[in-house]
């Protein structure tokens, strides 16, 4: 089969490689579409602490089931369209026992620690695979994994109907969080984003937007929140100013969700956390329950329509390096997909 292999940092090439061999409890997907994630771009640059080269990246996938082996096979049919969660968990540790497979003690990720989906075929655990409903097309199904991140973040935040949300960072994940928060009943979602294209895009999507470089940035947020602060703040930028804004503008007893991965520890004013009795939660990837929830949410037309707007470009497999470059440097894009097979 043909696969994109990162041979070493900054070098990714298409090569013929052997087909995956299945063990019991595994399935073989003929990959149709795969999304380019920020993690994939970091891998290409060699910026991942646990990845080793060469490797086949990719974990946002939809495909056609071509082979299945062992337990769980009776739940699927060859030829079905399927998606799969990229989380490879042990199923036995205390985290897995609680359904928190995303923080498994021996966590591994497809596309980082196992062969990924930038290949014509990829093997996945049967227990992490779901059939795609007929009403969800292939491009939309390829958005299941990033949408699952947003579903996980919003559910973990404890957001209640009628509450107000602030999202710091209007990139792909920030926009998906905003979409899910609105679907979950937030009465207002405000997005703070430095890039004008993204602010304009978010405004057209019906969200309130602010420019963090504006001289009256804090005053704008204070006014938008009704001079109380926001119930839930999602930090999706990973910079010092973002976490500071969250602490300053989350209302008393509110919740801050730390989503972004930072290059170094960031200082936080613990005095304000104490004074306002703030809750701060980290969120890592997503668990299988929320992956399933994302696929189910894509059956809601209003959500599906919003998510589809985030698909900026679709590249053929032969242009995978161009797809990665656009995903990293494209000034007017959000989500990039690569069509692997027709």
C-alpha positions, 0 to 999 in steps of 0.5 A: 500500500502507499503511505506517507512516511515521516522519515525524519524531522522535515522529511515526509515522502510517499512510499510503498509499504507492507499492508498491516497484519491484523491480530484478534480484535483488530479491523482494517480500514481502507482510508477515504479521508484523513484530516491534518491535525496540528499534532501531525504538523508538530510531528513533521517538525520533530516536536513530539517528545514520545514519537520516533521515526520513521512513522506514518502520521494521521488519526482523524479518519474515515474509511471503508471496512475491508477486514475484521478479526475476532471479538466484535466482528459480528457488530459490523459488515464488510464495506461499511463506512467506519470511523475509529478513535485513535486512542490505544488504551489498555482497558485495565488500569483505573482510568480505563475502568472509569471510562477515561481511556484518554488518560490511560496509564499506558496510553498510545496514539494511532499516528504517533506510536502506531501506524497512522491514517495517512496511508491507503489502509490502517488497522484499528481496534474493533472496540474503538470503531463506529459505523458511520450513519448514512446521513453523514458524508465522508468529509463530515465523518472525517471531522468526527475526531476533532469534534470529539475533542470539543465535545469532551472539553464542553462536557467536562466543563460542566457547562449549563444551559443559559450560561456564558462562554469565552473561548480564547483562540479561534482556530479549528478546535476553538471554533469547534468548542464554540459550536458545541457550546452553542449546541449545548445551550450557552446563551452567548459564546464570545471568541477572542482571536488575534487573526482578522480572518478568523474573527470575521469568520466567527462573526459570520457564524453568529459568535461575538468576537473580540481582538485581544490586541485592542486597547479596550480588550478587557473593557469589551469582555467585561461589557459582553459578560454583563459585567459579571464575567463568564461562566466557563472559559476555554483556553485554547491559545497556550500563551501567558496572556490567554490564561491571564484573561481566563483568570481575570474574566471567569466569574466567581465559582466559574470554570477554566478549561485548559485545552492548549498545550504550552511550550513551557509552564505559564504563571497563574495568579493563584490569589484570584483563583482563591478569591473567586473560588475558580475551578481549573480543569485540564482536558486531554484528547477525548474518551470513547464516550465523547468520540461516540457523542461527536458522531451522534452530534454530526446527525444534528443538521445545525451542528453538521452545517457549522462543522462543514464550514470549517473544512477549508480545503481538500487535497489529493494524497499525492499533494500531502506535503502541500496539505501540511504546508497549508494547514500550518501557514494558510492564513484563511483556512481552518481544517484541511482534509486529504483524500486518500482513496476514492 
